[in-house]
């Protein structure tokens, strides 16, 4: 019985003095995943818009964005294009001549872009959130960027 008590005492002492293991954080690859649903709305050039004007995500998060085109009118094709702040006018202008690329031009300021969603369609895009800061998102279909735009904030 004495040996058993001695063993329990030593084991308790050993466990109490052992530092808590934090694990090897260099091998942890889990990242926060953020799910966003964005609606493209409106039946004409005068009333088209995204349902959200501001999107917020944590830095480095994996963003899974679902774009739902609620429009029914034939010319209301929509996409989601994430752009460096202040570069949307350049991207929108170049998009006019980028029909073969789904109106997403080759431009260094573009961070992510969804496929084009026809009326009633849903499309998805997944990307890693850029560094902390403010960015902008637009629909790059010709003529849409002036009213289909928003602020993308990485915190």
C-alpha positions in Angstrom: 0.0 0.0 0.0 2.9 2.4 0.8 4.4 1.8 -2.6 1.1 2.6 -4.3 0.7 5.9 -2.4 4.3 6.8 -3.1 3.7 6.1 -6.8 0.6 8.3 -6.8 2.4 11.1 -5.0 5.3 11.0 -7.5 3.0 10.9 -10.5 1.0 13.8 -9.2 4.2 15.8 -8.6 5.5 15.0 -12.0 2.3 16.0 -13.8 2.1 19.3 -11.8 5.7 20.2 -12.7 5.5 19.4 -16.4 4.9 22.5 -18.5 1.7 22.5 -20.5 2.2 21.5 -24.1 1.1 24.1 -26.6 1.7 21.8 -29.6 3.9 22.5 -32.6 2.2 25.5 -34.1 4.4 25.5 -37.1 2.5 22.4 -38.4 -1.0 23.8 -37.7 -2.6 24.6 -41.1 -6.2 25.3 -40.0 -7.4 28.6 -41.2 -10.7 30.4 -40.4 -13.2 29.8 -43.2 -15.7 32.6 -43.9 -18.9 31.9 -45.8 -20.5 34.9 -47.6 -23.7 35.0 -49.7 -24.0 38.0 -51.9 -27.1 38.8 -53.9 -27.1 40.6 -57.3 -30.4 42.4 -57.5 -32.4 44.6 -59.9 -34.0 44.3 -63.3 -32.5 47.4 -65.0 -29.4 49.6 -65.1 -31.0 52.0 -62.7 -31.9 49.6 -59.9 -29.2 47.0 -60.0 -27.1 46.6 -56.9 -25.5 44.1 -54.5 -27.6 43.5 -51.4 -24.5 44.3 -49.2 -22.4 47.4 -49.5 -19.7 46.2 -46.9 -18.2 42.8 -46.4 -15.8 42.1 -43.4 -13.4 39.2 -43.1 -10.4 38.4 -40.9 -6.9 38.6 -42.4 -5.8 35.3 -44.0 -9.2 33.7 -43.8 -10.4 31.4 -46.6 -13.4 33.2 -48.1 -16.1 31.1 -49.8 -18.3 33.6 -51.5 -21.6 32.6 -53.1 -23.0 35.0 -55.6 -26.8 34.6 -56.3 -28.1 36.5 -59.3 -31.7 37.3 -58.4 -32.2 39.3 -61.5 -34.5 37.9 -64.2 -33.8 40.4 -67.1 -31.6 39.1 -69.9 -28.9 41.8 -69.6 -28.4 41.4 -65.9 -25.3 39.2 -65.8 -23.3 39.7 -62.6 -20.0 38.7 -61.1 -17.9 39.5 -58.0 -14.5 41.0 -58.6 -12.3 41.9 -55.6 -9.9 44.8 -56.4 -7.3 46.8 -54.7 -8.7 50.0 -53.3 -8.9 52.8 -55.8 -8.4 50.6 -58.9 -12.0 49.8 -59.7 -12.3 52.4 -62.5 -9.3 51.0 -64.3 -10.6 47.4 -64.0 -14.1 48.3 -65.1 -12.8 50.2 -68.2 -10.6 47.2 -69.2 -13.5 44.8 -68.6 -15.4 46.3 -71.5 -13.0 44.6 -73.9 -12.6 41.4 -71.9 -15.6 39.4 -73.2 -13.5 36.3 -73.8 -12.4 36.3 -70.2 -16.0 36.7 -68.8 -15.4 40.4 -68.5 -12.6 40.0 -66.0 -9.5 41.6 -67.5 -5.9 40.7 -66.8 -5.0 43.3 -64.2 -2.5 43.2 -61.3 -5.1 44.9 -59.0 -7.6 42.0 -59.2 -7.3 39.8 -56.2 -10.2 37.4 -56.8 -13.1 37.0 -59.3 -16.1 34.8 -59.6 -17.5 33.4 -62.8 -20.3 35.3 -64.5 -23.8 34.5 -63.2 -26.6 34.7 -65.7 -30.1 35.7 -64.4 -31.2 33.1 -61.8 -27.8 31.5 -61.6 -25.6 31.0 -58.5 -21.8 31.0 -58.8 -19.0 30.5 -56.2 -15.5 31.6 -55.7 -13.0 30.8 -52.9 -9.9 32.8 -52.1 -7.6 33.7 -49.2 -8.3 37.1 -47.7 -5.5 39.6 -48.5 -3.6 41.5 -45.8 -5.5 43.9 -43.5 -6.9 46.9 -45.2 -9.7 48.2 -47.3 -10.5 46.8 -50.8 -13.4 47.2 -53.2 -15.6 44.8 -55.0 -17.5 45.3 -58.2 -19.5 43.6 -60.9 -17.3 43.9 -63.9 -20.0 43.3 -66.5 -19.9 46.4 -68.8 -21.8 49.3 -67.2 -22.4 47.7 -63.9 -19.5 48.8 -61.8 -20.8 52.2 -61.1 -23.8 50.9 -59.1 -22.7 47.4 -58.2 -19.9 48.0 -55.9 -18.9 47.7 -52.3 -16.2 47.9 -49.6 -14.4 44.8 -48.6 -12.7 45.2 -45.2 -10.0 42.8 -44.0 -9.5 43.1 -40.2 
